[in-house]
Amino acid sequence: MSRDLNVHRPTAAVACTARASSLPGCRAARLRRMAQACLAYTIFAAAAGHASERDVEPPALGGAAYRVAQQAYAQFERRDYRQAEALAREAIRQRPDVLELRLLLANTLAAQRRYGAASAALGQAIGDLGPRRPLIKRRAQIDAVAAAARPVAQRPSASSTPSAPGDVLTGEAFEAARRAYRAYGEKRYADAVPDAQRAIVARPDVLRLRLLLIDSASAAGNDALAWQADVEAVQRFGDSDDLRLRRTFIGNGMAPKASHRAFAARQGARLGEATAAAREAVAYAPDNIDYRVALFDALIAAGDWAGLEQAASDAIAYDDTEVMPFVFRAFARAEQQRLAPADADLDAALHREDATRSTRNSARAIAADIWMAQGRAQHALDRLSAMPPLGDDTDALVAERLGRARRLLGNANMTAPALSAVRPIADCEDDPDFGASCNVWPADPAFASGRARDAASERGDKRAAVRYAREAVAAAPESAQHRAALIDALEEAGQTREATHEARRLIEDGLLDSLPALQAGYVARQAGDDARALTAFEHADAQGKLAGLSLADAGYAAAAADRDAQSARYFERAIDALAPASASTHVPGSDSASARSSAIDKQPRVPVQDKRRQKAAAAQAEAAQELEGLRAAHSEATRKWGFDVSLDYRGAGLQPGYSSTPASTASNNWQTGAEVYWRPLGSLGDRMLELYARGYESFGVSGGGASGASSLEAAFGVRGKPFASVDAIAAFERIVPIGSQAEGDWLARLAYSGGMGIERRVDVPSWWTLSVYAEGGRYLTHESNYATAVVEAGRSYRIDRVSPRLTVFPYAVLGADYDTSVDGSVPVGAGVGVTLRYGFRDGKYDTLRSSVQLSVQYRWKVTGDDRARGAFCSAVFSY
């Protein structure tokens, strides 16, 4: 889960930049350092403010635009701002209605110090999307940075402030002011301070002398004196834009020091000292919400509910657009048993539309905690149910509270935690340059373990991630989120069986409805509960949460739940969403797709500056292969029947599939057959059930065996694949004699197939392939057994110069046979072979559904009789 709730640092950072650039006397090097530091802080804080909104697939952004946006964010984080700008512009071209993309473009321009262009881009966004508060606020921040970046000489100061008619100086005041202005103009700021003070003593009624002292003291590095002079001027003359601007600049420079002291005191449990220092930081920088949250945290720790209420009220009076002050004031009022005012604050917080989605979700979750602690679970359920999910990964916080409220209402033995146990978490860090940086989270007894789990996962320590995930579950066993995180950690660590066990336990404990619909779908899939998974995916779809690959996962769930038509629709939507990302709208057999994969596979070493292009090409090829898999799944979901025609020579040693039946003879022979099959229950996902009918005969049989029409037989049977994860097929059939020398029988068969690289690939032109096939059976009437096994290993090639639908597979082969009707021996042969396959009947949503396959191999005997050696071949037409 992202940790970026309530990011408000850009405001303070802009003020810091303005201060560094506007106050006279900052040396050039120091000015540049401060401006660069503050600018970087501004931009990266702004990016962080939207991080949680891009770590998941937002419903408003999917397909190619989403992928391009992800690349843009990645380039931004690498500080490749030019590339990020280009990608952001492309994403906006595809989806101009997405606000986050407009902010991203502005941030990339500002990071290049192209402030005018950044401001213009935001102005265009405001014109296109309306006066949205995030756009207006960001433009104001960037404009402030731009103004602050102007040279000091171009900015107005006290030395150039025109005199008012009553400000004419004489005597000592005139002489002292003249010396102060001269020193200031010569950049001797420390010398200007005492003369400015003497002039003020002589003429305390002249505002411009106060401004001169403030600017001189600040430029000399004496911020305390500058601040005090500003405060005294306000007391004497009242506040003004000139004084407020200087006070903002100075305060943002002094606030971090106070914030550092507050953080250290809070860590040391010196709550009185922490509160005083946090109040000081707020006084210096009242616009910085992080300083206010740090103050709220200290007051909560001290149990000072009246103080917390007053501090929150002060924050609201200063800026009533922030969400969290309303939430903290509601908590303080609830602790004081003032329920009606607390509800009013929560209502105000939940109606704030301008906050980030993560902040709004946090506010919703804290509100629900307060209501449930008051014994008002129904109220929490009603209010949260009426609010649609926001499309952020922090929707999980709300889903968990909804599930908890339902359990409280449905279980009389379950009690809600006390209000003291659901205090909001102010997760603050001490930034070395800017002081407190705070995120606000709802109560979570496993918060520390969860954070450690996330950190371990980010650094790739899978074992530690599992350990911390288990600690989090032990601390908060009723948290569906921590249970789901444990499932993810186990899956990442390769402990699939344990992950499945935990998923089933989560469902058994009634926590599935405490997860967001999309996450619930994945957990149910992990547990093997396809019906629940499909229901969850349907809910996610109704909420607009399914996009890209999540549509594909819904399709797989529907297929596994025997909902072929629904599965096909999901696959079609997934293909429509993902097809543009593969940079080709051609079907998988097209020449352009194969040309791309050929180019990728043959790329030589490239300079560092070109590696980005190579990575993009690899990503494009991966997307194309994903599409191929989706088209194959769609083909299976829509296939109801099919037929095969085969021709084999010595077929018992070279099984092409179920379209032939092993010949109970030691003689070399040809066999031809045709089969038609029907799937009465549909595709059944990873399982299968087929009814089939087959006719076949042998010819060219040496040694006087049955041949030609006299060997003609028919077979009627049923076969199925009972296990989703094991490619094992069982079949039972009745053999009906037709020819004069044919014999009827009952045949039970069991087959297994597997390997790697068996499926056709479109991302590369060649790939390693290992094919394993084993089959055994028993004739019941004549009481004989047979078995055959073939292992083929080699490399598959797509022959794009001829047709991308054509593949050739040269390989080494090892084969063995066993037949009790012959002599009971096990002849084993090894050799080489080649298989050519041509596919056809593909389309936008389907892979190559039909094929012609030719196989030829030669084996040398390793052991056993002559059945192990010689030529073997087959030809199969599949439709």
N, C-alpha and C positions, 0 to 999 in steps of 0.2 A: 504494500500500500504506500502510496506517495506520502511524503511528509511535508507538504508545502501549503498547509492551510494558512490563510490570513496573512499573506505576504503584503506588507505595506511599506517596505523600505524605500521604494523609488522616491517618495515625496521628500524624505529626509536627505536622500542622496543628491537630489537636484539642488536642494538648499545648500548642501555642503559644497557642491561645485560652484554655485553662484557666489558663495562666500569667498572661496579661494580665489576667484577671478575678479571680484569687484572691489575688495578692500584694498586701498592703496598700500604699497610697501611690501607686498609679497614678492619675494625674489623670483626671478623667472623660472629657475629650476624647481623650486618648491611649488610654484604655481602649476607647472606642468604635471608634477607628480600628483598633486592633489586633484587636479582636474581629471587626469587619467584614471586615478583610483576611484573617484566618485562616479565618473562616467561608466566605468566597467561595472561598478556596483549597481548603478541604475539599470543598465541594460540586462545584466544577468539576473537581478532581482525581478525585473519585469518578465523575463523568460520563465523564471521559477514560478511566478504567479500563475502561469498557465500550464505548468508541467503536468499536473494531475489531469488536466483536460485533454492531454494528448497521449498519456500512457495507456489509455484504453482506446477502443475504436468508437468515437462518438457517432451517434446515429445520423447526424447532419453531414458527416464527412466520411466517405468510403471510396473504395475502388482506387483508381489511379491517383486522384487528387490526394487521398489519404496517404498513399505510399510516397508521393512526391513531398508532401508536407513532412512526413517522418524523416525523409532524407534532408530536408531543409533544416529541421531542428537539430539533426545530428551534425550537420556542417556548422551550424551556429555554435554548438557546444564545443566544436573543435576550433572555433574562432576563424573559420574560413568564411568570412562574412560575404565576400563577393559571390562565392558559390551558393551560400545560403540565400542571398538576395535573388539570384537567378532562379533557384528552385522555388522560392516563395512566390515570385511573380508567375511562374508556371502553374503553381497550385491555385493561385488567385484567378488565373485565366480560366481554369477548369471549374472552380467553385468561388465566384466572386461574392457569394452571399455569406461566407463564413467569417465572422468577426476575428477569430483567433489568427487567421492567415493575414489579415490586414495589420494586426499588431505585430506579427512576426516580421513582416516586410519593414515596418517602421523601425523595429529594433535593429534589424540588420543594417539599415541605412544609418541610424544613429551611431551604431558601433563603428562605422567607417567615418564618423564625424561629419557626415553629410546631413546636418541638422535641417537645413532648408528642405531638402528632398524628403526627409522623414516627416516633417511637419506637413508638407504638401500631400504626401501619401495618406496621412491620417485625415487631412481635409477632404481628399477624394473619398475616403471610406465613409466619413460623416455624411457627405453628399449622397453616397450610394445607399448606405444602411440606416441613415437617420442619426440624430444626435445621441448616440449611445454613450453612456457615461464612461466606460473604459476607454473609448476612443478620445473623448474630449479630455479626460484626465491625462492620458498619455501624451497628447499633443501639448498640453500645458507644461508637462514635465520636460519634454524635449525642447520646447521653446525657451524654458528657463535655462536649460543647459546651454543652448545656443547663445543666449544673452550673456551668460556667465563666461562663455569662452572668448568673448571679445576682449581685446587688450585693455588693460586698466586705463590707459590714456584716453580711450574712447568713451569711458563711463563717467557720468556726473558724480561729483563728490562735494563735500562740504566746502572745499576751497572755491568751487565755482557756483555755490548757491547764491542767488541774488539777495541783496539786502532788502528787508522790508523798510518802509518809510521811518519807522521808529527804532530801527536797528543801527543808526549811525553811532559809531564809536569815537570816543575822545579820550584823551589822557592816558592813564595806565592801561585801560582796557584796549585802546587802539594800539599802543606800543606792543603789548603782550600778544594781541591777536596778529599783528603784523609779523612778529618774530615766529609765531606758531605757523602761520601760513607759508612763510618763507622756508622754514625747516621742512614742512610737509611737502612743498613743491620740490625741494632738493632731496627728498626721500630720507631725511633724517627724522624718522618718525618718533623715536624715543625722545629726541630733543624737543619735538613739537608738543609733547604731552604736558610738561610743566607750564609752558607758556599758555597753552589752551586753558589749563586750570586757573592760572592767574587772571586771564581775561574773563573767565566765568565768575570768579569771585568779584571782579569789578563790575561786571554786567550780567547778573544771573538771569535777566529777563530776555536774553537774546538766544533764540533757538539754534541759529547757525553755529554759534560757539560750542554748543553741546554736541552738534553733529561733528564739528571739527575734532573735539576731544574723543568722541566715540571712534571715528575713523583712524585717528592717530594712534590711539591705544591698541586698537585691533591690529593695525598694520605693524605695530611694534611687537606684536605677539602677546600683549597683556590683555587677554580676553576677559579676565575677571573685572578689570577696571572698565573696559569698554561696556560690559554688560551692566555694571552698576551705574555707569553714566547714562546709559539708555533708560534704565528703570527710573532714575531720578528725573530725567527729562520728561518721561511720561507723567510722573507725579506732579511736575510743575506745569506742563503745557497740555497734558492729555495726549492720548495716542494719535499717531498719524502714520501715513504710509511710509514716510522716510524713517521714522523710528521703528516701525514694525518690520520693515525690510531688513534694517541693520540688526535688530534683535533676533530675527530668524537666522540670519547668517551666523551671528556670534553664538547663539544658542545651540545650533547644530554642531558647532565646533566644541562646545563645552559639554554637551549632553553625553557623548560616549564615555567620558571620564567618570561621570556620575553613574552611568549605567554599568560600567565595569565594577565600581564599588558595590553597587546594588547586587550584581550577580555573585560576587565573591562572598558578600554577607549572606545571601540566600543559601549558597552552597554550604556555608558554615553554620546554618540555622540561627544566625543572628538576625532575627526577624525585625526587631526595631530599627537596627541599622540599615537593613535591606529596604524597609519601607521608606525611611527618610531619604536614602540615596535615590530610590526609584522616583519619589516625588520630585526631587531636584532635577532628575533627567527629564521628567514630564514638563516641568516648568521651563526648562531650557528649550525643549523641542516638543511643544504640545501637539504638533501634527503627526508625530511618529506613534502609530498605534502599538508598535512593539514595546515601547517604553511603558505605555499604559497597561498592556497585558502583563508585563513584569511586575508592575505595581499591584495589579489585581491578584496575581499569584502570591505575592508576599502577604497581602491582607487576608487572603483565604487561609494561608498557612497559619496565620496568627489568630484566625477565627474572629476577625474584626469585621462583623457584618455591616455595622453602621458605616465604618470607614470605607468598606468596599462599595456600599451603595452610593456614598458621596463621591468617591473617585469615579465610579461609572457615570454618575450624573454629570460630573464635570466634563467627562469625555463626550457625552451626548450633547451637552450644551455647546461644546467647541465644534463638533461635527456629528450631526445626527444621521449621516448616511452610513456610518460604520455599523456592522452587525453585532460584533462581540460585546461592546459596552452594554447593549440592551440585555444580552444573555447573562452577563455577569451580574448586572443589577437585578435581574429576575431571580438569580440564585440567592443573592443577598437578601432580597425581600422574602423569598420562600423560607430561608433559614430563620427569619424573624416572624414567620407565620402570617405574613401579609400576602395572602394568596391572590386577591383581586389585582393589586398593583403588579405582582409578579406575572400574572397571566397577561396583563396589558403589555408588559415589556416583551414577553415571548411572542405575543401576537405581532408587535411591531417588528421584531427580529425576523419572524417567518415571512413577513410581507416585503422584506427588502430584496429587490430584484437585481440590484447593481453589483452585489458581491459575487465573487467567483463561486462556481458550483460547489467546490469543495468546502468553502466557508459556509455556504447555505446548508449543506448536508450536515456539517458539524453542529450548526445551530439547531437543526431539526432533531438531531440525536440527543443533544443536551436537554432540549425542551422535553422530549419524551422521557428521559431519565427523571427529570424533576416531577413530571406528572405521575409516573408510576411510583416513585417514592412517596408521593402523597396519597397513594391508593386510588389513583384515577387512571387505571389502565385502559378503560373504555374510551376516555377522553383522548388519551394518547393515540389509540388505534384509530379513532375517528379522524383526528386532525391529520395524522401522517398518511392515512389511506387516501385522503382527499388530495394529496399533493403528488403529482406524477414524478417519477424518477427524473433526475437532472442529466443523466448520461455521463456521470463521472464515476471513477472507481470507488469514490467514497459513498456512492449509493448504498454500499454494503453496510455502512453505519446505520442507516435508516432501516434497511431490511432487517437487520438484527433486532432493532427495537420493535418493529412490527411483529416479528416472531415471538419476542419475549412478552409483548402485551397479549397476544393470542393465548400463549401458554398460561399466563397469569389468570386470564378470564376462564380458561377451560380446566384449570387444575386448582381445586380449593386448598390443596396442601402446599402449594407453591407460594412463597412470600416474596414481596419485592424488597430490594435492599433499602436501607435507610438513606435519607437525604445526604448524610455525611459520607456515605459510601459512593455517591455518584457525583462528587465534585469534579468540575471540568479540569482537564489537565492542561496547564500552560507549559508547553514544551519549549523552553528557552535555551538558546546557546549564546555564548559571549563572543561576538565577532570582534576580532582585534582592532578593527578600524572604526566600527560603527556601534559597538555595544550590543544590547539585547536584540536577538532575532528570534521571535516567538511564533510558534504554531499552536493552535488551540484544538484540543481533542476532547471528545466525551470520555467519561470515566471508563477505565479499563484496568482491572487488576493485573493483567498480563502485559501491560504496555512495555515494560523494560525488556521482558523476554521476547516480545514481538519485534521490538527494534533490533535487538541482538540477532534475531533470526534473519531479518531483512538485510542487515549488514553482512552477515555470513554468506547469504545467498548472493549478494552483489559482488563479493570478492571471490566467489566460486568455491567456498568451503562447504561442500554439500553435507559432510558429516556433522559439522557444527550447526548448520541450518536445521538439520533434523533434530539435534539435541535441544536447541533452543525452542524449536516448534513444539516439542513434547513438554518442555517446561511451561510454555504458554498455555497449552491445553490443561496441564495440571493446575495452573493458577486460575484459569477461567474455563472450566469444563462445559459451561453452558453457552460459550461463545461459538457460534457457527463459523465465524470468520477465522478464529484461531484453529478450529478443527479443519477447515478447508485449507488453511495455510500448511498444516501438517501433511495433508494429502499431497499438496503440491511439492513440498520438500521431499517427501518419500519418493514421489515419482521422479523428481529431478535426480535423486540419488540412485535411481535404478531399482528401488525396492517396490516394484510394481505390485507384488502380492500384498505387502503390508499396506500400500496405498489403497488398494481395493478393499481390504478389510476395514480400514478407517472410514472409507466412504460408506460402506454398508452400516457401520456403527452409527455414523452421523444420521443416516436415514432412520435407523431403528430408534434413535433417541428423539425423533421428531423435530430435528433442527433444519431440515431441508428448506422449509418455508422461511427460515431466518436468513437465507442467502438471496442475493439478487437473482432474478430469473435466469439470466445467462449463466451465472456461476453455478446455480443449482442444476442446470442442464448438464454441465460438465461433470459435476460430482456424481449425479445419477448415472451418467455414462460410465464413469470410473467404477461404480458399484455394479454395473451390468444391468441396471434397472432401466431398460430402454423405454418403457411406457412412461415412467416419471420423467425421464430425460426429454422425451418428445413434448410432454405437457409443459415442462419448463421452457423449452425452446419456443413453443407457441406463445407463451406469455411474453417472453423476451421480444418476439417478433411483433406482438401487439404494441409493445412499448417502443418500437423502433430501434431495438438494440442489436438486431442481427444485421451484419454487414460482412462482406468478404468471406473469409474462411469460416466465420461462425455460421453463416448460411450453409456452408458445406457440412459442418458438423451436425447441424440440424437435419440435413439430408441423410447423413449416415444413421442418425438416431431414428428417423422415420423409417428407413429401410429395415433396420434391425427390429422395429416394432411392427413390421409387416404392413406398412402404409406406403406402398410403392408409388401411387400417384402423387401423394404429398411429398415423398422423397424426391421424385423427379422434378417437382416444381421448385423445391429448395435448391437442388443441384443446378437447375436452369438459372435461377436468380444468382447463385454464386458464380456461375460461369459468366453471366452478363456483367457482374460487378468486377470480376478479376481479369476478364479478357483484355481490357485496355492496358492493364499493367504489364502484360507480356509483350507489349509493343507490336502486336500483330493481331489482326482480326481474322487471319486465315485459319482454316481448320488444321488440326495437328499434322496432317499429311502434306501440308503445303511446302513448296520449295523454299519460301522465305524463312519459315521456321527452321528448316533443316540447315539452311545456309547460315543462320545465326549460330546455331549450336556448333556447326563445323568451325566457324571463325573463332568461337570461344575456345574450343578444344585445341586449336592450332596456334593460339596466341603465343608469340615469342616473349622473351623478357622485355619489359618496358621500363622506361624511366619512371622515377617516383612520381613526377607530376602527371603521368598518364595512368597510374594505377587506379585512380578513381574511376576512369572510364572502364577499365577491365572489371572492377568490382560491380559497376552498374550492369555490364553485360552479363556477368555471372548471375546477378540477381534477376535479370530478365529471363535467363535460361531456367532458373529455378521456378519462376512464376509460370513459364510455359509447361514445365513438368507437372506442377500442381494442377494446371488446367487439364493436362492429359489424364491425370488420376481422376479428376472430377468427371470428365467425359466417360471414362471407363465405368465409374460408379453409376452414372446416368444410364449407360447402356445396359448394365445389369438390372437396374431398377425397372426398366421398361421392357426387358426381354421376357416374353411369356412362352416362347417355343423356339425351336431351331431344328436343324437336321445336319447330318454329316454323311459324307460318302468317302469310303476309304479303299485303298488298294495296298496290300502288304505282301512282302516276300519274306517268309520266315517270321511272320508277325509275332509269334510267341516270344521272340527275343527282342522285339522292337515295338513296344506298345505305344500307339499314338493316342490312346484314350479308350473310352468305352465303346467305340464304334466297331470294335472287333472282339472276337472271342478266341481264346487260346486254342490252338489245334492240338488235339491229343494224339500226336504222331511224331515219330522221330524223323520223318521224311521232310525234305525241303519242299515247300509248296507255296503257292500264291493263294491269297484269300481276298475276296472283295465283299463289301457289305455296305449297307445304307441303314441309317438310323434316324428316327424322328422322336423328339422328346417334347414334353409339355410340363410346365410348372403350374400345377393347379392352385397353389397357394401364393404364387408370385415369387419374387426374388428371395425373400426371407433374409435379406441382408447378408451377413457373413455365414449364414447357414444355407441349406439348399434341400429341396425335395423335388424329384422329377419322376414322371412316369414315361416309359419309353417302349418303343417297338422297333425291332431290328430284323433284317433279313440278310443272310450272308451265305456264301458258298466258297468252296476251295476248288482250285483247278491247277493243272500242271503238277499233280502229286505223283511222285515217283514211288515205285514199289507196289503198285497195284491198289493203293488206297482209294477211298471214295473221292471222286473228282467231278467237277462240272455240276450239271443239274441234279445228279444223284446225291450230291452232298448238301443241297440247299436246305437251310434251316431258318426258322424264324424264332424270335425271342421276345417275350413280353415281361417287363419287370418294373421295379421301383428302386430308386437309389436316393440316398440322402447324405448330407453332410451335417452330422448332429452337433459338432462342436465349432463355435465361432472362431476359436483361436488355433485350431488344429486342422490342417488340410487333409483330413481323413474322410473317405467316402465308403459307405457300405451299400451293397446292392444285392438284390435277390430277384431271380428271374426264372421264368419257365421257358425251356427250350422245346419248340414244337417241330417235329420232323416234317419236311415237305418232300425232299428227294427220297428215292427208293433206298438209299444206303444211309440216310440220316437216322439218328437215334434221338428220341426225346429224353429230357432229363430236367432236373432242378439244379440250379447253380447259385451258390452263395459266394459273394466276392467282397474283398476288403482291399482298398488301395490307399496309398499315401503318396503325396507329391510335395515337393518343396525345393528350396534352393535360394539363389539370389540372382538378381539381374535378369529374371525371367521375363518381366514385362518390358514392352517396347518403351524406349526412352526418346524424348525429343530435346532434352537439354544438352546432350553430347552425342557425337556421331558414332561412338563405339563405347563398349562397356564390358566388364568381365561378367561372365555368366556361369552359374553352377546349377545344374538341373538334376534332381533326384526323383526317381519314380520306383515304387515297389508295389507289387500286387500279389495277392494270394487268394485262392478259391478252392471250393470243394464241390464236386459233382455228387449229388446225393443218391441218385438212382444207381449209377455205376460205381459209386464209392471210390473215387479217385481224387487226388489233390494235386494242385499245381502252384507254383510261385515263380515270379520273375522280378528282377531288379535291374535297373539301369542307372548309371551315374555318368553324366556328361559335363565336362568342364572345358571352357574355352572363352573366346571373346566374340561378342556379337557386334556386327557392323551394319549401320544403315547405309544403303547404297544410294546416296542422294543424287549422284550423277545420272542414274537410271530413273529412280523414283524414290522419294522419301518413304514410300509405303513398303519398299522392299528391304528386307534384312537378310543377312547371311551369317551363319553361326558355325564356324569351324571349331572342332573340339576333339578332345581325347575322350574315349569311352571305356567303361568297364561294365560288363553285363554278366548276369548269372541266371540260370534257369533250373527249375526242378519240376519233375512230373512223374508221379507214381505209376502212371499208365505206361510209361516207357521202360525205365529201368531203375528209377529211384536215385540215380546219380545226380550230381550238381555240376554241370559243365560251366566253366567260367572262361570268358574271353575278354581280351583287351585290344583296343585298336584306335582308329581315328574315324571321324565322320564329318559330315557337313549338312546343315539344314538351311534351306531357303524358304522364306515365308513372305508372301505378298498379301497385304491386307487391303480391304476396300469397304465400302458402305460406311463412311464416316460423315460427320456433319458438324454443325455448330455446337450441338450438345452431346454428340456421341463420338466415341473413338472408333477405330476400325473394327466393325462388328462382324465382318466375315473375312475369311482368309483361304488361301491355297498354300499348302505346306508340302515340300518335298524333302525327304531325308534319305541319305545314303551313307553307309558306314561299312568298314571292313574290320574284322576282329581276328586276332590270332589266339589260338587256344592257350590258355594258361593251365587248365586242368580239366579233367572229364573227357567226354566223348567229342565227336566231330560237330555236335550241335553248337559248340562254343566258337567255331571258326567259320570264316567265309564272309560273304556279302549279305548285308541286311538292308532293306529299303522299304520305304512307305510313301504313299501320297494320300493326303487328306484334304478334302474340300469341306469347309465348315461354313454354315450359313446361320 
